[in-house]
């Protein structure tokens, strides 16, 4: 079984790699003066997904948080 320190480092590394990927995808790639058929563009999705994917995750997160909250407070809520 993995120790807590190892799991923490693994999660931190994963999150850092996702943040760096998104940073280069949104803030660096559009300003690079390279052709569209370059090998660098093959590592990234088209730019229109750069805001649709985080928005979808945000909607799912807020919706899940709302469902979780309503599930736990349902017994304490009276509408009438």
Biopython code that builds the backbone (N, CA, C, O; Angstrom):
import numpy as np
from Bio.PDB.StructureBuilder import StructureBuilder

atoms = [
    (1, "UNK", "N", (0.842, -1.175, 0.000)),
    (1, "UNK", "CA", (0.000, 0.000, 0.000)),
    (1, "UNK", "C", (0.891, 1.244, 0.000)),
    (1, "UNK", "O", (1.914, 1.290, 0.684)),
    (2, "UNK", "N", (0.486, 2.246, -0.776)),
    (2, "UNK", "CA", (1.283, 3.460, -0.900)),
    (2, "UNK", "C", (1.115, 4.345, 0.328)),
    (2, "UNK", "O", (0.054, 4.387, 0.950)),
    (3, "UNK", "N", (2.180, 5.040, 0.652)),
    (3, "UNK", "CA", (2.112, 5.944, 1.796)),
    (3, "UNK", "C", (1.390, 7.229, 1.394)),
    (3, "UNK", "O", (1.241, 7.526, 0.209)),
    (4, "UNK", "N", (0.954, 7.974, 2.382)),
    (4, "UNK", "CA", (0.244, 9.222, 2.127)),
    (4, "UNK", "C", (1.127, 10.241, 1.427)),
    (4, "UNK", "O", (0.648, 11.009, 0.593)),
    (5, "UNK", "N", (2.406, 10.253, 1.756)),
    (5, "UNK", "CA", (3.327, 11.193, 1.128)),
    (5, "UNK", "C", (3.471, 10.893, -0.362)),
    (5, "UNK", "O", (3.509, 11.809, -1.184)),
    (6, "UNK", "N", (3.551, 9.618, -0.703)),
    (6, "UNK", "CA", (3.684, 9.238, -2.107)),
    (6, "UNK", "C", (2.421, 9.590, -2.892)),
    (6, "UNK", "O", (2.500, 10.098, -4.011)),
    (7, "UNK", "N", (1.256, 9.314, -2.299)),
    (7, "UNK", "CA", (-0.002, 9.638, -2.966)),
    (7, "UNK", "C", (-0.140, 11.147, -3.140)),
    (7, "UNK", "O", (-0.610, 11.610, -4.179)),
    (8, "UNK", "N", (0.262, 11.908, -2.142)),
    (8, "UNK", "CA", (0.223, 13.365, -2.245)),
    (8, "UNK", "C", (1.126, 13.884, -3.342)),
    (8, "UNK", "O", (0.739, 14.775, -4.098)),
    (9, "UNK", "N", (2.339, 13.332, -3.439)),
    (9, "UNK", "CA", (3.252, 13.743, -4.508)),
    (9, "UNK", "C", (2.711, 13.361, -5.870)),
    (9, "UNK", "O", (2.863, 14.116, -6.831)),
    (10, "UNK", "N", (2.082, 12.203, -5.967)),
    (10, "UNK", "CA", (1.506, 11.757, -7.224)),
    (10, "UNK", "C", (0.370, 12.674, -7.666)),
    (10, "UNK", "O", (0.297, 13.059, -8.833)),
    (11, "UNK", "N", (-0.510, 13.022, -6.738)),
    (11, "UNK", "CA", (-1.621, 13.921, -7.052)),
    (11, "UNK", "C", (-1.108, 15.310, -7.412)),
    (11, "UNK", "O", (-1.600, 15.918, -8.362)),
    (12, "UNK", "N", (-0.129, 15.822, -6.671)),
    (12, "UNK", "CA", (0.437, 17.133, -6.966)),
    (12, "UNK", "C", (1.104, 17.146, -8.341)),
    (12, "UNK", "O", (0.981, 18.126, -9.076)),
    (13, "UNK", "N", (1.798, 16.082, -8.692)),
    (13, "UNK", "CA", (2.433, 15.990, -10.013)),
    (13, "UNK", "C", (1.394, 15.948, -11.120)),
    (13, "UNK", "O", (1.566, 16.588, -12.158)),
    (14, "UNK", "N", (0.322, 15.204, -10.909)),
    (14, "UNK", "CA", (-0.738, 15.121, -11.900)),
    (14, "UNK", "C", (-1.409, 16.474, -12.111)),
    (14, "UNK", "O", (-1.632, 16.891, -13.248)),
    (15, "UNK", "N", (-1.727, 17.151, -11.029)),
    (15, "UNK", "CA", (-2.375, 18.457, -11.127)),
    (15, "UNK", "C", (-1.441, 19.473, -11.779)),
    (15, "UNK", "O", (-1.885, 20.273, -12.602)),
    (16, "UNK", "N", (-0.161, 19.456, -11.429)),
    (16, "UNK", "CA", (0.794, 20.372, -12.033)),
    (16, "UNK", "C", (0.929, 20.123, -13.526)),
    (16, "UNK", "O", (1.016, 21.076, -14.301)),
    (17, "UNK", "N", (0.946, 18.870, -13.944)),
    (17, "UNK", "CA", (1.055, 18.578, -15.369)),
    (17, "UNK", "C", (-0.196, 19.027, -16.119)),
    (17, "UNK", "O", (-0.091, 19.513, -17.245)),
    (18, "UNK", "N", (-1.375, 18.875, -15.522)),
    (18, "UNK", "CA", (-2.605, 19.336, -16.167)),
    (18, "UNK", "C", (-2.618, 20.854, -16.285)),
    (18, "UNK", "O", (-2.997, 21.390, -17.326)),
    (19, "UNK", "N", (-2.212, 21.547, -15.238)),
    (19, "UNK", "CA", (-2.175, 23.019, -15.263)),
    (19, "UNK", "C", (-1.161, 23.515, -16.292)),
    (19, "UNK", "O", (-1.450, 24.462, -17.023)),
    (20, "UNK", "N", (-0.001, 22.908, -16.362)),
    (20, "UNK", "CA", (0.998, 23.324, -17.354)),
    (20, "UNK", "C", (0.525, 23.048, -18.782)),
    (20, "UNK", "O", (0.731, 23.872, -19.673)),
    (21, "UNK", "N", (-0.105, 21.897, -19.001)),
    (21, "UNK", "CA", (-0.646, 21.589, -20.326)),
    (21, "UNK", "C", (-1.665, 22.641, -20.734)),
    (21, "UNK", "O", (-1.615, 23.158, -21.850)),
    (22, "UNK", "N", (-2.595, 22.961, -19.830)),
    (22, "UNK", "CA", (-3.626, 23.953, -20.132)),
    (22, "UNK", "C", (-3.003, 25.329, -20.352)),
    (22, "UNK", "O", (-3.432, 26.060, -21.245)),
    (23, "UNK", "N", (-2.010, 25.689, -19.562)),
    (23, "UNK", "CA", (-1.348, 26.983, -19.724)),
    (23, "UNK", "C", (-0.718, 27.102, -21.110)),
    (23, "UNK", "O", (-0.906, 28.113, -21.787)),
    (24, "UNK", "N", (0.020, 26.090, -21.534)),
    (24, "UNK", "CA", (0.640, 26.155, -22.852)),
    (24, "UNK", "C", (-0.398, 26.093, -23.964)),
    (24, "UNK", "O", (-0.217, 26.707, -25.016)),
    (25, "UNK", "N", (-1.485, 25.357, -23.741)),
    (25, "UNK", "CA", (-2.521, 25.233, -24.743)),
    (25, "UNK", "C", (-3.237, 26.562, -24.978)),
    (25, "UNK", "O", (-3.522, 26.917, -26.122)),
    (26, "UNK", "N", (-3.530, 27.304, -23.898)),
    (26, "UNK", "CA", (-4.344, 28.510, -24.001)),
    (26, "UNK", "C", (-3.508, 29.776, -24.139)),
    (26, "UNK", "O", (-3.878, 30.677, -24.891)),
    (27, "UNK", "N", (-2.382, 29.861, -23.422)),
    (27, "UNK", "CA", (-1.643, 31.117, -23.362)),
    (27, "UNK", "C", (-0.396, 31.164, -24.228)),
    (27, "UNK", "O", (0.091, 32.255, -24.525)),
    (28, "UNK", "N", (0.130, 30.037, -24.637)),
    (28, "UNK", "CA", (1.370, 30.045, -25.411)),
    (28, "UNK", "C", (1.133, 29.649, -26.861)),
    (28, "UNK", "O", (1.611, 30.327, -27.770)),
    (29, "UNK", "N", (0.401, 28.561, -27.092)),
    (29, "UNK", "CA", (0.218, 28.032, -28.437)),
    (29, "UNK", "C", (-0.395, 29.026, -29.426)),
    (29, "UNK", "O", (0.063, 29.072, -30.567)),
    (30, "UNK", "N", (-1.407, 29.826, -29.055)),
    (30, "UNK", "CA", (-1.968, 30.764, -30.036)),
    (30, "UNK", "C", (-0.979, 31.837, -30.493)),
    (30, "UNK", "O", (-1.164, 32.420, -31.561)),
    (31, "UNK", "N", (0.049, 32.106, -29.721)),
    (31, "UNK", "CA", (0.989, 33.167, -30.071)),
    (31, "UNK", "C", (2.287, 32.649, -30.694)),
    (31, "UNK", "O", (3.180, 33.432, -31.016)),
    (32, "UNK", "N", (2.385, 31.343, -30.861)),
    (32, "UNK", "CA", (3.582, 30.780, -31.489)),
    (32, "UNK", "C", (3.475, 30.941, -33.003)),
    (32, "UNK", "O", (2.431, 30.660, -33.592)),
    (33, "UNK", "N", (4.543, 31.388, -33.619)),
    (33, "UNK", "CA", (4.552, 31.600, -35.062)),
    (33, "UNK", "C", (5.040, 30.338, -35.760)),
    (33, "UNK", "O", (6.162, 30.286, -36.264)),
    (34, "UNK", "N", (4.181, 29.320, -35.782)),
    (34, "UNK", "CA", (4.498, 28.067, -36.454)),
    (34, "UNK", "C", (3.315, 27.677, -37.331)),
    (34, "UNK", "O", (2.201, 28.165, -37.147)),
    (35, "UNK", "N", (3.571, 26.799, -38.276)),
    (35, "UNK", "CA", (2.513, 26.362, -39.169)),
    (35, "UNK", "C", (1.530, 25.456, -38.436)),
    (35, "UNK", "O", (1.848, 24.880, -37.396)),
    (36, "UNK", "N", (0.327, 25.343, -39.002)),
    (36, "UNK", "CA", (-0.708, 24.511, -38.390)),
    (36, "UNK", "C", (-0.373, 23.028, -38.461)),
    (36, "UNK", "O", (-0.856, 22.255, -37.633)),
    (37, "UNK", "N", (0.439, 22.610, -39.428)),
    (37, "UNK", "CA", (0.748, 21.182, -39.576)),
    (37, "UNK", "C", (2.012, 20.786, -38.818)),
    (37, "UNK", "O", (2.542, 19.697, -39.038)),
    (38, "UNK", "N", (2.497, 21.638, -37.941)),
    (38, "UNK", "CA", (3.680, 21.342, -37.151)),
    (38, "UNK", "C", (3.361, 20.257, -36.124)),
    (38, "UNK", "O", (2.206, 20.079, -35.737)),
    (39, "UNK", "N", (4.379, 19.545, -35.692)),
    (39, "UNK", "CA", (4.206, 18.449, -34.725)),
    (39, "UNK", "C", (3.690, 18.954, -33.380)),
    (39, "UNK", "O", (3.036, 18.199, -32.661)),
    (40, "UNK", "N", (3.961, 20.193, -33.023)),
    (40, "UNK", "CA", (3.518, 20.746, -31.737)),
    (40, "UNK", "C", (1.997, 20.822, -31.677)),
    (40, "UNK", "O", (1.404, 20.566, -30.629)),
    (41, "UNK", "N", (1.361, 21.175, -32.798)),
    (41, "UNK", "CA", (-0.097, 21.285, -32.817)),
    (41, "UNK", "C", (-0.780, 19.928, -32.664)),
    (41, "UNK", "O", (-1.947, 19.870, -32.278)),
    (42, "UNK", "N", (-0.082, 18.852, -32.957)),
    (42, "UNK", "CA", (-0.701, 17.530, -32.821)),
    (42, "UNK", "C", (-0.853, 17.114, -31.355)),
    (42, "UNK", "O", (-1.616, 16.195, -31.058)),
    (43, "UNK", "N", (-0.153, 17.763, -30.449)),
    (43, "UNK", "CA", (-0.253, 17.431, -29.020)),
    (43, "UNK", "C", (-1.426, 18.121, -28.337)),
    (43, "UNK", "O", (-1.760, 17.775, -27.204)),
    (44, "UNK", "N", (-2.056, 19.081, -28.991)),
    (44, "UNK", "CA", (-3.111, 19.882, -28.379)),
    (44, "UNK", "C", (-4.395, 19.768, -29.179)),
    (44, "UNK", "O", (-4.370, 19.611, -30.399)),
    (45, "UNK", "N", (-5.519, 19.849, -28.476)),
    (45, "UNK", "CA", (-6.820, 19.904, -29.128)),
    (45, "UNK", "C", (-7.006, 21.274, -29.779)),
    (45, "UNK", "O", (-6.252, 22.201, -29.482)),
    (46, "UNK", "N", (-7.997, 21.417, -30.662)),
    (46, "UNK", "CA", (-8.286, 22.756, -31.202)),
    (46, "UNK", "C", (-8.643, 23.737, -30.089)),
    (46, "UNK", "O", (-9.154, 23.343, -29.040)),
    (47, "UNK", "N", (-8.372, 24.991, -30.325)),
    (47, "UNK", "CA", (-8.496, 26.014, -29.273)),
    (47, "UNK", "C", (-9.934, 26.229, -28.821)),
    (47, "UNK", "O", (-10.149, 26.677, -27.695)),
    (48, "UNK", "N", (-10.927, 25.928, -29.655)),
    (48, "UNK", "CA", (-12.312, 26.148, -29.224)),
    (48, "UNK", "C", (-12.706, 25.231, -28.070)),
    (48, "UNK", "O", (-13.660, 25.529, -27.351)),
    (49, "UNK", "N", (-11.996, 24.127, -27.880)),
    (49, "UNK", "CA", (-12.272, 23.248, -26.741)),
    (49, "UNK", "C", (-11.624, 23.753, -25.448)),
    (49, "UNK", "O", (-11.929, 23.237, -24.373)),
    (50, "UNK", "N", (-10.761, 24.725, -25.529)),
    (50, "UNK", "CA", (-10.017, 25.201, -24.364)),
    (50, "UNK", "C", (-10.932, 25.814, -23.312)),
    (50, "UNK", "O", (-10.588, 25.835, -22.130)),
    (51, "UNK", "N", (-12.076, 26.304, -23.723)),
    (51, "UNK", "CA", (-12.997, 26.894, -22.759)),
    (51, "UNK", "C", (-14.245, 26.049, -22.579)),
    (51, "UNK", "O", (-14.925, 26.164, -21.559)),
    (52, "UNK", "N", (-14.562, 25.198, -23.554)),
    (52, "UNK", "CA", (-15.746, 24.342, -23.444)),
    (52, "UNK", "C", (-15.524, 23.221, -22.432)),
    (52, "UNK", "O", (-16.430, 22.899, -21.664)),
    (53, "UNK", "N", (-14.342, 22.629, -22.421)),
    (53, "UNK", "CA", (-14.066, 21.519, -21.508)),
    (53, "UNK", "C", (-14.076, 21.980, -20.046)),
    (53, "UNK", "O", (-14.744, 21.342, -19.232)),
    (54, "UNK", "N", (-13.369, 23.057, -19.669)),
    (54, "UNK", "CA", (-13.461, 23.513, -18.264)),
    (54, "UNK", "C", (-14.870, 23.974, -17.884)),
    (54, "UNK", "O", (-15.280, 23.811, -16.735)),
    (55, "UNK", "N", (-15.616, 24.547, -18.831)),
    (55, "UNK", "CA", (-16.985, 24.958, -18.519)),
    (55, "UNK", "C", (-17.858, 23.740, -18.237)),
    (55, "UNK", "O", (-18.680, 23.770, -17.322)),
    (56, "UNK", "N", (-17.691, 22.673, -19.008)),
    (56, "UNK", "CA", (-18.464, 21.455, -18.772)),
    (56, "UNK", "C", (-18.108, 20.836, -17.420)),
    (56, "UNK", "O", (-18.994, 20.393, -16.690)),
    (57, "UNK", "N", (-16.821, 20.804, -17.083)),
    (57, "UNK", "CA", (-16.422, 20.292, -15.775)),
    (57, "UNK", "C", (-16.977, 21.170, -14.656)),
    (57, "UNK", "O", (-17.374, 20.653, -13.613)),
    (58, "UNK", "N", (-17.010, 22.470, -14.852)),
    (58, "UNK", "CA", (-17.561, 23.370, -13.842)),
    (58, "UNK", "C", (-19.051, 23.157, -13.631)),
    (58, "UNK", "O", (-19.529, 23.162, -12.496)),
    (59, "UNK", "N", (-19.788, 22.969, -14.723)),
    (59, "UNK", "CA", (-21.225, 22.714, -14.612)),
    (59, "UNK", "C", (-21.465, 21.393, -13.889)),
    (59, "UNK", "O", (-22.347, 21.307, -13.034)),
    (60, "UNK", "N", (-20.692, 20.367, -14.224)),
    (60, "UNK", "CA", (-20.830, 19.068, -13.549)),
    (60, "UNK", "C", (-20.474, 19.185, -12.067)),
    (60, "UNK", "O", (-21.134, 18.579, -11.223)),
    (61, "UNK", "N", (-19.441, 19.958, -11.745)),
    (61, "UNK", "CA", (-19.043, 20.138, -10.348)),
    (61, "UNK", "C", (-20.120, 20.864, -9.549)),
    (61, "UNK", "O", (-20.481, 20.429, -8.455)),
    (62, "UNK", "N", (-20.634, 21.966, -10.088)),
    (62, "UNK", "CA", (-21.664, 22.722, -9.375)),
    (62, "UNK", "C", (-22.945, 21.904, -9.271)),
    (62, "UNK", "O", (-23.605, 21.922, -8.232)),
    (63, "UNK", "N", (-23.305, 21.186, -10.337)),
    (63, "UNK", "CA", (-24.486, 20.334, -10.285)),
    (63, "UNK", "C", (-24.337, 19.217, -9.270)),
    (63, "UNK", "O", (-25.265, 18.939, -8.511)),
    (64, "UNK", "N", (-23.176, 18.573, -9.250)),
    (64, "UNK", "CA", (-22.930, 17.514, -8.279)),
    (64, "UNK", "C", (-22.928, 18.029, -6.861)),
    (64, "UNK", "O", (-23.448, 17.375, -5.957)),
    (65, "UNK", "N", (-22.345, 19.198, -6.657)),
    (65, "UNK", "CA", (-22.352, 19.804, -5.332)),
    (65, "UNK", "C", (-23.773, 20.150, -4.889)),
    (65, "UNK", "O", (-24.113, 19.989, -3.717)),
    (66, "UNK", "N", (-24.592, 20.616, -5.809)),
    (66, "UNK", "CA", (-25.986, 20.928, -5.484)),
    (66, "UNK", "C", (-26.760, 19.666, -5.130)),
    (66, "UNK", "O", (-27.515, 19.651, -4.157)),
    (67, "UNK", "N", (-26.576, 18.604, -5.918)),
    (67, "UNK", "CA", (-27.268, 17.343, -5.633)),
    (67, "UNK", "C", (-26.821, 16.790, -4.288)),
    (67, "UNK", "O", (-27.652, 16.323, -3.509)),
    (68, "UNK", "N", (-25.526, 16.834, -4.002)),
    (68, "UNK", "CA", (-25.001, 16.365, -2.726)),
    (68, "UNK", "C", (-25.596, 17.154, -1.566)),
    (68, "UNK", "O", (-25.981, 16.574, -0.550)),
    (69, "UNK", "N", (-25.672, 18.471, -1.714)),
    (69, "UNK", "CA", (-26.206, 19.318, -0.653)),
    (69, "UNK", "C", (-27.684, 19.054, -0.431)),
    (69, "UNK", "O", (-28.128, 18.902, 0.707)),
    (70, "UNK", "N", (-28.457, 18.999, -1.529)),
    (70, "UNK", "CA", (-29.889, 18.750, -1.375)),
    (70, "UNK", "C", (-30.172, 17.368, -0.801)),
    (70, "UNK", "O", (-31.136, 17.199, -0.056)),
    (71, "UNK", "N", (-29.360, 16.393, -1.130)),
    (71, "UNK", "CA", (-29.536, 15.051, -0.587)),
    (71, "UNK", "C", (-29.364, 15.054, 0.935)),
    (71, "UNK", "O", (-30.101, 14.371, 1.647)),
    (72, "UNK", "N", (-28.404, 15.813, 1.422)),
    (72, "UNK", "CA", (-28.114, 15.809, 2.851)),
    (72, "UNK", "C", (-29.005, 16.737, 3.669)),
    (72, "UNK", "O", (-29.137, 16.541, 4.877)),
    (73, "UNK", "N", (-29.617, 17.736, 3.051)),
    (73, "UNK", "CA", (-30.483, 18.639, 3.815)),
    (73, "UNK", "C", (-31.962, 18.392, 3.537)),
    (73, "UNK", "O", (-32.810, 19.126, 4.042)),
    (74, "UNK", "N", (-32.286, 17.372, 2.744)),
    (74, "UNK", "CA", (-33.673, 17.147, 2.345)),
    (74, "UNK", "C", (-34.594, 16.922, 3.548)),
    (74, "UNK", "O", (-35.738, 17.375, 3.536)),
    (75, "UNK", "N", (-34.118, 16.237, 4.571)),
    (75, "UNK", "CA", (-34.953, 15.981, 5.750)),
    (75, "UNK", "C", (-35.215, 17.244, 6.563)),
    (75, "UNK", "O", (-36.191, 17.294, 7.311)),
    (76, "UNK", "N", (-34.391, 18.239, 6.439)),
    (76, "UNK", "CA", (-34.496, 19.457, 7.236)),
    (76, "UNK", "C", (-35.215, 20.585, 6.510)),
    (76, "UNK", "O", (-35.394, 21.665, 7.074)),
    (77, "UNK", "N", (-35.627, 20.354, 5.277)),
    (77, "UNK", "CA", (-36.266, 21.390, 4.482)),
    (77, "UNK", "C", (-37.765, 21.132, 4.448)),
    (77, "UNK", "O", (-38.201, 20.020, 4.147)),
    (78, "UNK", "N", (-38.539, 22.140, 4.750)),
    (78, "UNK", "CA", (-39.992, 22.026, 4.588)),
    (78, "UNK", "C", (-40.447, 23.175, 3.684)),
    (78, "UNK", "O", (-40.142, 24.341, 3.932)),
    (79, "UNK", "N", (-41.167, 22.821, 2.656)),
    (79, "UNK", "CA", (-41.589, 23.833, 1.693)),
    (79, "UNK", "C", (-42.901, 24.493, 2.094)),
    (79, "UNK", "O", (-43.189, 25.611, 1.666)),
    (80, "UNK", "N", (-43.706, 23.806, 2.921)),
    (80, "UNK", "CA", (-44.991, 24.374, 3.320)),
    (80, "UNK", "C", (-45.152, 24.327, 4.802)),
    (80, "UNK", "O", (-46.176, 24.762, 5.327)),
]
sb = StructureBuilder()
sb.init_structure("model")
sb.init_model(0)
sb.init_chain("A")
sb.init_seg("    ")
for serial, (resi, resn, name, xyz) in enumerate(atoms, 1):
    if name == "N":
        sb.init_residue(resn, " ", resi, " ")
    sb.init_atom(name, np.array(xyz, "f"), 0.0, 1.0, " ", f" {name:<3s}", serial, name[0])
structure = sb.get_structure()
